[in-house]
Amino acid sequence: MTFTASLAEPTTSSYLLKITNKGKKACRVLGHPIVTFGGLDGQATERGKAPGIEDAIRLDPGKSAYAGLMGGAADGTGKTVDSIAMTMNTESDLAQTPLKAATPGLYVSSTKNSVTPWVDNAEDALSL
């Protein structure tokens, strides 16, 4: 898997998250990614309802899934970070190595940062 975060809306510090299957076998993604912010404690809250397991997104080799990370306006209650880490939201007890992505200037508010569930297109990821 590769993981990237691209600035989608500078005024709200919102990012488009993208994972791509770089393996040789298909895999599935479901629910919300777990996003943490640089060296700060805590994670983004879930935004929007996640689809059921029957609606898991199949990622064939080379295919991608998307989620939207909604930031907040710099209101003086948070901090700016230059990177995020992501793991998959799963009930498995298998250890995961967080995938990291650069997010220069991402403002992390104590109450306003949220992430949408994985979807199969970028437009929907940013509009949920």
N, C-alpha and C positions, 0 to 999 in steps of 0.2 A: 504494500500500500504506500502511496505517496499522499502527502497532505499539504495543501497550500491555503493561504488566506490572502484575499485580494481586497483592497479598500473599495467599497461600493458607494459609500456616501460620506464624504469628508465632514460635513457639518454635524452628523450624528455619530461619527466614529463607528460606522457599521461595516462589517466585512462579509464577503462571500467565502464560505469554507468549501473546499473541494477535496474529496478523496478519490483516488484512482486505483483500480486494481491492476497492479503491475505483475501479478502472478500468472501462472499458466492454467489455473482452474478458476471457475466461477466462485463467487462468494456472495453473501447477502449482508445488507445493512438494514437496521431497523431502529426506530426510536430516535432519541436525541443524542448527539455526541456530548460527552462530558468535557467541558472546556474550562481550563484553569489559566490564570493570568500571571505570566512571569514568575516572580518569587512571592507574589501575594497569596494570602490564604483565601480559600473559598473558590467557588465556581459559578459560571453563568447559570441562571435559572432557566427552566424549560419554558418555552413559549409555544403555544399552539398544541393541539392534541396529536399525539403520535399515532400513526396507523397501527392496526392490529398485525399480529405475526403473519397472517395470511397475505398481508400487503407488503411484506419485506421486499426491498429493492434488490433485484438480482444484478450483480455486477460481473458481467463476463470480462475476460481479460481485456484490458485497455479501456473499459467503461468507467464512468464517474458518477458520483452522487454528490449532492450539494445541501448545505445548511446555511442559514443566515445568522450571524452573530451581531446582535444589535447593541451598540454602545450607547453612550449617553453624552450629553453636552457637558463640557468642562464647567461644573458648577462649584468647584472648590471642595467637594466632599470626598473626592476619590484621588486616584493617582494615575499617572501615565505609565504604560508598559510598552516594551518593544517586541514582545513575543508572547505567544500562547502555546499551550500544550493541549492535546486532545487524546482521549481514549474513548473506546466504544462503550455505550451503555449496555451492559450485559449482566445477567445473573450468574455467569460462570465464575468460578473461583480461580480460573487461570490468570496468571500474572500477565499484565499488558505493559509493553514499553510505550510510553506516551510519544505520539508523533508531534513534532514541534514545527511552528511556522512563525515567520517574522510578521509583526504588526506594528510598524513604527508609528508612534504617537497614539496608540489606542488608549482612550481614557476609560478607566475602570471606575465606575461609580459604585457605591456600596449598595444601591438598590435598583439600578436601571439596566444592568447588563443581562441579556437573555439570548437564548439560542433556539432556533426552530428545529423541528425534526428533519432527518434526512429525506430528501425528495430527489426525483430524477431529472430536474431541470433548474437552472440558476434563477430564472424569473420567479418561480414559485417559492424558492428558498428565501428570497428577499421580500416577499409580499405577505407571508403568513403572519 
